[in-house]
Amino acid sequence: MRLQAHHSGWATCLFAGERAAALEHSAAGRRLYDVNRHYHHRQIYGGHDPGMCAHYLGAHALWTLGCPDRAMALGKEALAMGERMAHPFSYGLALQYTAMLHLDRCEPEPALKLLDTVEALVAEHRMGLVLDLALLRGAALVLQGAAEQAAVHLREALRDPAAAPRLRCYGLAKLGEALTRQGDSAGALAVAEDGLTTVVETGHRQWMAELWRLKGSACPALIGCKRARRLSRRHCASPRVGRESL
């Protein structure tokens, strides 16, 4: 039960934006976990392996605390566990969360390879997903420089009522990034505000800092555009002096 208490702790704290506490719980879970003693937990608690979960969610906690290399090492350990363990759903989760970690590190190609593996796993075992792969693929398009295509893709995914609610803030953050890259500061600001409203409504603060960053970036750009338009209108309205009068 101690392992499951920490399991609840690292997931809840990560999604609530309490990164240091999530890391502590996941580290405690990894110390307690023994595959031979706890293999049956995947059938009883949450349908997935707690040891693997402690690795891939611990990796996300490390990423948000500024430790990208340690995070990726932990994510790769989760994948190695999944390859050894005959439990497709747990392995699928490890693939999805490690793909997201690659996207956070601006590495779209390895992320897409992992997503392809997930989709093959889903087709083979006819199982459901926890995360919305369409949002992750949209995030990859942003990194590949296809901002316009990414924005269309992400908007469509966010409109899908079947999309996992836990990734809504993530999807809005990536949509805001795509709009920012297109120079649409007003759109990016609206999306960031939508995401921050969702944070308040759901208490899911994992991507709150990114949404504030987007809002902070969009506001000055939007103010600058408005100022430039005012100056342009003022210039156009002022009397022009012909060359003949010089």
C-alpha positions as CSV (number, residue, x, y, z in Angstrom):
1,M,0.0,0.0,0.0
2,R,2.9,2.4,0.5
3,L,3.8,2.0,-3.1
4,Q,0.3,2.9,-4.2
5,A,0.2,5.9,-1.7
6,H,3.3,7.3,-3.5
7,H,1.8,6.3,-6.9
8,S,-1.2,8.5,-6.1
9,G,1.1,11.2,-4.8
10,W,3.5,11.5,-7.8
11,A,0.6,11.6,-10.3
12,T,-1.5,14.1,-8.3
13,C,1.4,16.4,-7.6
14,L,2.6,16.5,-11.1
15,F,-0.8,17.3,-12.6
16,A,-1.3,19.9,-9.9
17,G,2.0,21.6,-10.8
18,E,3.8,20.5,-7.6
19,R,6.9,19.3,-9.4
20,A,9.3,18.8,-6.5
21,A,6.8,16.8,-4.5
22,A,6.0,14.7,-7.6
23,L,9.7,13.9,-7.9
24,E,10.0,12.9,-4.3
25,H,7.0,10.6,-4.5
26,S,8.2,9.0,-7.8
27,A,11.7,8.5,-6.4
28,A,10.2,6.8,-3.3
29,G,8.1,4.6,-5.6
30,R,11.1,3.5,-7.6
31,R,12.9,2.5,-4.4
32,L,9.9,0.5,-3.2
33,Y,9.0,-1.1,-6.5
34,D,9.9,-4.7,-7.1
35,V,8.7,-6.3,-10.3
36,N,8.3,-9.7,-8.7
37,R,6.4,-8.4,-5.7
38,H,4.3,-5.8,-7.4
39,Y,3.5,-7.2,-10.9
40,H,-0.1,-7.8,-9.8
41,H,-0.7,-4.1,-9.1
42,R,-1.2,-3.4,-12.8
43,Q,-4.4,-5.6,-12.6
44,I,-5.7,-3.8,-9.4
45,Y,-4.6,-0.2,-9.4
46,G,-5.2,2.0,-12.5
47,G,-4.6,-0.8,-15.0
48,H,-0.9,0.0,-15.5
49,D,2.4,-0.8,-13.9
50,P,3.4,1.5,-11.0
51,G,7.1,1.0,-11.5
52,M,7.0,2.1,-15.1
53,C,4.7,5.0,-14.2
54,A,7.2,6.2,-11.5
55,H,9.8,6.3,-14.2
56,Y,8.0,8.2,-17.0
57,L,6.1,10.6,-14.7
58,G,9.3,11.1,-12.7
59,A,11.0,12.0,-15.9
60,H,8.4,14.8,-16.5
61,A,8.9,16.1,-13.0
62,L,12.7,16.2,-13.7
63,W,12.1,18.0,-17.0
64,T,10.0,20.7,-15.4
65,L,12.7,21.1,-12.7
66,G,15.3,21.9,-15.3
67,C,17.1,18.4,-15.5
68,P,16.6,17.4,-19.2
69,D,19.3,14.8,-19.4
70,R,18.2,13.0,-16.2
71,A,14.6,13.2,-17.4
72,M,15.4,11.5,-20.7
73,A,17.5,8.8,-19.0
74,L,14.5,8.0,-16.7
75,G,12.2,8.0,-19.7
76,K,14.4,5.5,-21.5
77,E,14.4,3.3,-18.5
78,A,10.6,3.3,-18.6
79,L,10.8,2.2,-22.2
80,A,13.2,-0.6,-21.4
81,M,10.9,-1.8,-18.7
82,G,8.0,-1.8,-21.1
83,E,9.9,-3.8,-23.7
84,R,10.7,-6.5,-21.0
85,M,7.2,-6.5,-19.5
86,A,4.4,-8.3,-21.3
87,H,1.8,-5.6,-20.5
88,P,0.9,-3.6,-23.6
89,F,-1.1,-0.9,-21.9
90,S,1.7,0.0,-19.5
91,Y,4.2,0.0,-22.4
92,G,1.8,2.2,-24.4
93,L,1.8,4.8,-21.6
94,A,5.6,4.8,-21.4
95,L,5.8,5.4,-25.2
96,Q,3.3,8.3,-25.0
97,Y,4.9,10.1,-22.1
98,T,8.4,9.6,-23.4
99,A,7.3,10.9,-26.8
100,M,5.9,14.0,-25.0
101,L,9.3,14.4,-23.3
102,H,11.1,14.3,-26.7
103,L,8.7,17.1,-27.9
104,D,9.5,19.1,-24.8
105,R,13.2,18.8,-25.7
106,C,12.4,20.0,-29.3
107,E,13.1,16.5,-30.8
108,P,10.2,15.8,-33.1
109,E,11.7,12.9,-35.1
110,P,12.2,10.5,-32.1
111,A,8.9,11.5,-30.7
112,L,7.1,10.6,-34.0
113,K,8.8,7.2,-34.1
114,L,7.5,6.5,-30.6
115,L,4.0,7.6,-31.6
116,D,4.1,5.2,-34.6
117,T,5.0,2.4,-32.2
118,V,2.1,3.3,-30.0
119,E,-0.3,3.3,-32.9
120,A,0.9,-0.1,-34.0
121,L,0.5,-1.4,-30.4
122,V,-3.1,0.0,-30.3
123,A,-3.9,-1.7,-33.6
124,E,-2.4,-5.0,-32.5
125,H,-4.0,-5.2,-29.0
126,R,-7.2,-3.1,-29.7
127,M,-6.7,-1.1,-26.6
128,G,-7.5,2.5,-25.7
129,L,-5.2,5.4,-25.1
130,V,-4.8,7.8,-22.1
131,L,-3.3,10.7,-24.1
132,D,-4.6,12.1,-27.4
133,L,-2.0,11.3,-30.1
134,A,-3.4,14.0,-32.4
135,L,-2.3,16.7,-30.0
136,L,1.2,15.2,-29.8
137,R,1.5,15.0,-33.5
138,G,0.3,18.6,-33.7
139,A,3.1,19.6,-31.3
140,A,5.6,17.8,-33.6
141,L,4.4,19.8,-36.6
142,V,5.1,23.0,-34.7
143,L,8.7,21.9,-34.1
144,Q,9.0,20.9,-37.7
145,G,8.2,24.5,-38.8
146,A,4.7,23.7,-40.2
147,A,3.0,26.2,-37.9
148,E,0.0,26.8,-40.1
149,Q,-0.6,23.1,-40.6
150,A,0.0,22.5,-36.9
151,A,-2.6,25.2,-35.9
152,V,-5.3,23.5,-38.1
153,H,-4.4,20.1,-36.7
154,L,-4.4,21.2,-33.1
155,R,-7.7,23.2,-33.4
156,E,-9.4,20.1,-34.9
157,A,-8.0,17.9,-32.1
158,L,-9.1,20.3,-29.4
159,R,-12.7,20.4,-30.8
160,D,-12.9,16.6,-30.5
161,P,-15.1,15.9,-27.4
162,A,-13.4,12.5,-27.0
163,A,-10.0,14.1,-26.6
164,A,-8.5,13.5,-23.1
165,P,-9.3,16.4,-20.9
166,R,-6.0,16.2,-19.1
167,L,-4.2,17.2,-22.3
168,R,-6.4,20.2,-23.1
169,C,-4.0,22.7,-21.5
170,Y,-1.1,21.1,-23.3
171,G,-2.9,21.3,-26.6
172,L,-3.8,24.9,-26.0
173,A,-0.2,25.7,-25.2
174,K,1.0,24.1,-28.4
175,L,-1.7,25.9,-30.4
176,G,-0.6,29.2,-28.9
177,E,3.0,28.4,-29.9
178,A,1.9,27.7,-33.5
179,L,0.0,31.0,-33.6
180,T,2.9,32.9,-32.2
181,R,5.2,31.5,-34.9
182,Q,2.6,32.7,-37.5
183,G,2.7,36.2,-36.0
184,D,-0.9,35.9,-34.7
185,S,-0.4,37.6,-31.3
186,A,-4.1,38.2,-30.8
187,G,-4.9,34.5,-31.4
188,A,-2.1,33.3,-29.2
189,L,-3.2,35.6,-26.4
190,A,-6.8,34.3,-26.7
191,V,-5.6,30.7,-26.6
192,A,-3.4,31.3,-23.6
193,E,-6.2,32.9,-21.7
194,D,-8.5,29.9,-22.6
195,G,-5.8,27.6,-21.2
196,L,-5.5,29.6,-18.0
197,T,-9.2,29.6,-17.5
198,T,-9.1,25.8,-17.9
199,V,-6.4,25.6,-15.3
200,V,-8.6,27.5,-12.8
201,E,-11.6,25.3,-13.7
202,T,-9.8,21.9,-13.5
203,G,-6.9,22.5,-11.1
204,H,-4.6,20.9,-13.7
205,R,-1.6,23.1,-13.5
206,Q,1.1,21.0,-15.2
207,W,1.4,23.4,-18.1
208,M,0.3,26.6,-16.3
209,A,3.8,28.2,-16.5
210,E,3.9,27.6,-20.3
211,L,0.5,29.3,-20.7
212,W,1.7,32.3,-18.7
213,R,4.8,32.5,-20.8
214,L,2.7,32.5,-24.0
215,K,0.5,35.2,-22.6
216,G,3.5,37.2,-21.6
217,S,5.0,36.9,-25.0
218,A,1.8,37.8,-26.8
219,C,0.9,40.9,-24.9
220,P,3.9,43.0,-25.8
221,A,3.8,41.9,-29.4
222,L,0.1,42.8,-29.6
223,I,0.7,46.2,-27.9
224,G,3.5,46.8,-30.4
225,C,1.3,45.9,-33.4
226,K,-1.4,48.3,-32.1
227,R,1.1,51.1,-31.6
228,A,2.5,50.5,-35.1
229,R,-0.9,50.7,-36.6
230,R,-1.6,54.0,-34.7
231,L,1.6,55.5,-36.0
232,S,0.9,54.3,-39.5
233,R,-2.6,55.9,-39.5
234,R,-1.1,59.1,-38.0
235,H,1.6,59.2,-40.7
236,C,-1.0,58.6,-43.5
237,A,-3.2,61.3,-42.2
238,S,-0.4,63.9,-41.9
239,P,0.0,66.4,-44.9
240,R,2.6,65.2,-47.4
241,V,5.3,67.6,-48.5
242,G,6.1,67.3,-52.2
243,R,9.6,67.4,-53.6
244,E,8.9,70.6,-55.5
245,S,8.5,72.5,-52.2
246,L,11.9,71.5,-50.9
